[in-house]
């Protein structure tokens, strides 16, 4: 990344939730703890997955979380402690570039470790 000195390594994290209310509650707690700069909630996804020895299908919402790479462990712990699923999805993808001002905003809107 060109201006790495003004930003920090950033990631996008996917977390699925069972419904709008659960997603909003989790998203707000993540932001209040400054574990992320932004959480988008995408409603109405359909998940097909293997659980309890069979194929399951459920309607869920997807949280798309933008944060510092260094906060992944704390974010994962927060999700696990505040999620109703036995094994909540927490999947991180690196942000390899983008709008420098937005990447700086992620840095400035999240806590340092």
Residue pairs with C-beta under 8 A, 6 or more apart in sequence:
1 7
1 96
1 97
1 103
2 100
3 100
6 100
6 104
6 107
7 100
7 103
7 104
7 106
7 107
8 68
8 69
8 70
8 106
8 107
9 68
9 69
9 70
9 94
9 95
10 66
10 67
10 68
10 69
10 94
10 95
10 103
10 106
10 107
11 66
11 67
11 68
11 69
11 72
11 92
11 93
11 94
11 95
12 64
12 65
12 66
12 92
12 93
12 95
13 36
13 63
13 64
13 65
13 66
13 67
13 72
13 75
13 90
13 91
13 92
13 93
14 62
14 63
14 64
14 65
14 89
14 90
14 91
14 93
15 26
15 62
15 63
15 65
15 79
15 83
15 88
15 89
15 90
15 91
16 45
16 47
16 60
16 61
16 62
16 63
16 85
16 88
16 89
17 23
17 26
17 41
17 60
17 61
17 62
17 63
17 83
18 58
18 60
18 61
18 84
18 85
19 60
19 61
20 41
20 43
20 61
22 61
22 83
22 84
23 41
23 61
23 63
24 41
25 82
26 63
26 79
26 82
26 83
27 39
27 41
27 63
27 65
29 78
29 82
30 36
30 39
30 65
30 75
30 78
30 79
31 38
31 39
33 78
33 111
34 109
34 110
34 111
35 67
35 71
35 74
35 75
35 78
35 110
35 111
36 65
36 66
36 67
36 71
36 75
36 110
37 66
37 67
37 105
37 106
37 109
37 110
38 65
38 66
38 106
38 109
39 63
39 64
39 65
39 66
40 63
40 64
41 61
41 62
41 63
41 64
42 61
42 62
42 63
42 64
43 61
44 59
44 61
45 59
45 60
45 61
45 62
46 57
46 58
46 59
46 60
47 56
47 57
47 58
47 59
47 60
48 55
48 56
48 57
49 55
49 56
49 58
50 56
65 75
66 95
66 106
67 75
67 106
67 110
68 106
68 107
68 110
68 113
69 92
69 94
70 112
70 113
71 110
71 111
71 113
72 92
74 113
75 90
76 90
79 88
79 90
80 88
80 90
95 103
